[in-house]
Amino acid sequence: MQVYPNRFEAELQRGLTSCYLLFGDEPQQKFTLLNAVRHQARQAGFEERTVLVADKDFSWNQLLEATQALSLFSTTQLIELELPTGKPGTEGSKMLQQVAGNLTKDTILVVHGPKVGKDVQNSKWFKVLDEIGVHSICYPLEGKPLHSWISQTMQQFGLQADPPSIALIADYCEGNMMAAHQEIEKLALVYAGQQLTLEHVEKIIVDQSRFNVFQLVDVMLNGEQQRCVKMLYRLESEGIEPNIVIWALVREWQLLWKLKNQLDQGQTIAWQRHGIWRNRQVCYQSALARLTKPALAEIRQQLRDADVAFKQNQVVRPYVKLCHLCMLFMGMPLTLPLGAGIA
């Protein structure tokens, strides 16, 4: 059974189950869910905890032995199994299915790892464990969900804040929920039990937002100009190679050009055939609605020229040029000369 991270602790309060599957690349949420299981298990008398990591030297018999052996001092145990790749392999898959059939009320198995796709969620071992337990996928939050998470986390620390304060924390820590949690902890130490204002938050918080190129692309396609500029600034400060960004822009241009041609020919776009899943379709629809064929042709030429200049190390401020290119994708009729920012 799937339970979203924001409802996971409420699910735990209803009673523990035999197995929990916790996956995702958002470390703060996953850490919170793991801690919640540990806490609830301790409350229920599960004092013995066994931690296993299925790395290249791992023997799957260790898991089988762990589920069958209890110490002299405890009749219950919590077993945590980390899958560093998110996949157990053939041997691990068979062992997990075997273990699933032998779990008793005295043992709780927690399997956790990085982000996994539908292939893993549809695999036999995952489904067998999910049938007797709960799975939750942790993903980075943005927009209103992020604001709600910040508000809920602040309440857990005994803090109340007005919407501008929450928005500032979200802006400074977007893409880095672990940093947001740390900032809230600092605020709780300084302003314990107080109603926070924007002035309080500004005195404590520092900009710890983190982004990646894929997030940049989605924001660019969506036409969010201010967020796009901020992301570019953060990528530059983190030392991301400009060539990585321009590679991503070229890839998106190729896809948009192909989609635009299909629309012009009256074809219905088969989104999944292009690797565009439902959660990203709105971004592409937004970009296709505002970009004409001549605009896309202009972007192609700008990308070609910029790519050559980057490879020849002729660009003094690469991220200025990247910002110009992103703005073209967002439909901004910029007149910045091609040589701007080029030595």
N, C-alpha and C positions, 0 to 999 in steps of 0.2 A: 504494500500500500504506500502510495506516495503522500508525503506530508511536506508542505512548503516550510522553509526555515523559520519564518515568522510565526508558525503555528506548531512548531516542533515541541516546545516545552509544554504547551497545553496538552499535546498528545501524550507526553510522558506522565503528566499528572493523572491521566486516566488509567495508568497501569503500565508496567514494563512488559515487553514482549521478548521473544527468544532471540531476535536478530535485528540489527540496525545496519543499514547500508548508507554511508555518508560520503558523498563525493563532490568535488568542485575545486575550482582554482581560486576561490575567494577565501583566504586563510582565516580571517576573523570570524566569519560565520561558522566555518567548519570547526574551528577551535571551540567556539561557544557551544555548538551542538555536542561535541565530544565531552566537554566538561559537564554539560547538562545530564548526559547519560551516566557519567561517572558519579555525579552527585546523587542522582536518583537511585542508582544501584547501591551506593553506600547506605542511603536512607533505608533501603529495603533489606539490608544485611549482607550485601555482596562485598565483603571486605577484601577478598583475594583478587588480585588483578594481574593478568598475564599479558605481556606485550610481545607481539611477533611482527617481524618485517619480512615480507616475501621478496627478498632481493635474490641475486643470482646464486648465492650460497645457501639459500633457504631449502630445508627439507620439509616437504608437505606432511611427512609423518609427525613433525613437531605439532602441527595443528591437531591431528588426530589424537596424539598422546595428551595434549592439553585438555581436550574435551572429555577425556576418559579418566584423567587422574586428578584427584582432589588431595589437598594437603591434610595433615593430621589436625590442623588448626581451623579448617574451614570446610563447610559442606556446600558452599556456593562460590562461584567465581565469575568474574568478568574477563573475557578474552578479547583483546584488541588486535586485529590483524590489519596491517597496512599493506596496500598494494601500490608500490611506487609508480608503476606504469598504468594502474587502473585495470589491468588485465592479469588473471592468474595463470594463463597458459592452459594447455591441455590437461596436464597432470593436476594442476590446481583446481581447474574446473570440476574434474571428477571428484576430487577430495572434498570440495565445498558442497557438492551435491550429496555426498555420502554423510558428511557431518550434519547437514541440514536435517536429515532423517533421524539423527541420533541425539539432537539437542533436547535436553530436559529442562524442567523449570528451575533447576539448580545452576544452569549455565546461560549466560548472555554472551552472544557473539556480536562484536562490532567490526565490520569491514569498512575500511575507509581508504581514500586515495584521491588523486587529482580529478580534473574534469573528465567525464566519460561521455561517449556519444550513444546514439540509439543502438549501435551494434552491440555495445556492452549491455545496455539495459534490456535488450531483447535476447540476450544469451541465456542458455538454459540454467547455468549456475545462479545468475542474477535473479531470474524469475522464481526459481525454487526457494531461494532465501527470502525473496520479497513476499512470497505467499505466507510465510510464517512470521514475517516481521514488518519493518517500516523502512522506506528509503527516502532520502532527502538530498536534493542537488543544490549546492551552494553556488550562486553566481553573483557577480558584482551588481550592486544596485545603483540606479541613476534616477534623477528627477524625484517625483513624489514618493516612490518607494524608499529612496535613500533618506528623504526628509522624515518619513514616518519611522524608519529604523533609528535615526539619530534621536528623535523625540522619545521613542520608547526606551532607548539605552540611557538617556538622561534621566528619565523617570526612575529607572532601576538604581541610579546613583543618587536619588533624592533631589534631583534638580528639575526646575521648570524654566522654559525659555520661550521668548516670543518668536514669531515666524522669521523676522530678519536675522536673529541670532542663529537659528537653525540653518537658514539659507547660507549664512557665512561659513559655518562649519562644513556644510556640504560642498560649498565652492572650494574651500581650501583643502579638503581631503578627498575629493571625488576620485574614484579609482583606487583608493587606498583606505579601506574601511578599518584596517588595523590602526592606522594613524588616527582616524576619527575617534576610535575607542580610546586611544591613549590621550587625545586632547580632552575628551570628556572626563577621563580620570583626573587630569590636571585641574580642570574646572571644578570638579567635585572637591578636591583638596583645598582649593582657594576660596570657593564660594559655597561651602557646604550648606544645604538647606535653603539657599536663596533663590529668588526669581531673577534669572539672568537677563541682562539687556545686551544690546549690541556693543555697548562700551565695555562691559565686562569681558565679552568674548574677544574683542579686538586686542585687549591687553595681554591675553594668554596665548591665543592660537597663532600658529605659524603655518605657512603654505606647504602642505605635504601632498598635494594632489599628484597622482601618477596616472599616466595614460600610455596606451600603445598605439601602434600605427593602425590597427584594425578599428579601434574606437574613433580615431581621427577620420577615417574614411566614412564611417557611418554618419558622423556629425556633419561632415562636408556634404555628403549626398543629401542630408536632411535640410541643408541650407542654414545651419545655425552658426552665424558668422562669429559672434563673440566667443563661443565655446571653441570654435575651430582655431582662432588666434591663440587662445589660452593653451590649447593642447600643443600647438606648434611650439610655443614658448617653452613648455615643460619638456617636450621631446628634445629640444635644442639643449636645454640646461642639463638633461640627463645624458647627453653625448650620443644620441641616436644618429647614426650615419645618414646624411641627407639622401644618399643613393638608395637607401632602404625605403624612404618615403616616396621618392620619385618612382621607384619600381611599383609601389602600391598604386600610385596615381595612374601610371601607364596601364596597369592591369584593369583598373576601374574604367578608364576611358575605353579600352577595347570591349569591355562588357556592355557599357552604355551604348556604344556605336552599334553593336550587334543587336541589342534590344530595340534601339530606335529604328533600325532598318526593318525589323520584324513588324513593328507597329505601323510603319509607313506602308508596308505591304498588306496590311489588314490582318495580320496573323495574331493569334492569341498567344501570349507569352507563357511558356511552360517553365515556371519559376524554378522548380526543383531540378529540372534538367540542367539549368545553369548554376546549380549549387546555391540558389538563393532561397532560404527557408522563410517561413511566414513572418518571423519576427523582424526580418530585414526588408521585406517587400515594400513596405511603406516608404523607406528611404529611397529606393530606386524609382518608385512611382513619382515621388516628389522631384527627383532630379530629371527624370524624363519629361515631366510636365513643363519644366522651366527652360530646358536646354533644347534649342533648335538644332537642325543639322548644320547650318553655317557656324553656330556657336561651338559645336563639337569639333568641326573641322579646324576652327581657330585654336582650340585647346590642343588638338593633335600637333599642330605646327609649333606651338609654344612648348609642348612637352619634348618634342624632338630637339629643338634648339637648346632647351635647358639641359637635357640629358647629355648632349655633346659638351656643353660648357662645364658641367659638373665633372665629366670624365677627364677633361683637360685641365681641371683645377683652375678654371678661369673665374670662378664665382667667389667674391670676397665675403658676402653674407648669404650663404646658401638658403637659410631659412626665410630670408626676406623674399627671395624668388619663389620658394615653396608656398609662402603665404599668398603671393600673387597668383600662382597656379590654382591654389585651392579656391580663391575668390572667383576665378573664372568658372570653376565647376559649380559655384553657387550662384552663377548668373550675374555677377557684378561686372559691368562694362568698364573695367579698368583700362586706363590708357598708359600704364607704366611701361616705358620702353623696354625692349628685350634686354638691352645692355645695362639696365639699372642693376646695381649691385655686382656688376662684372668688371673685373680689373681691365 
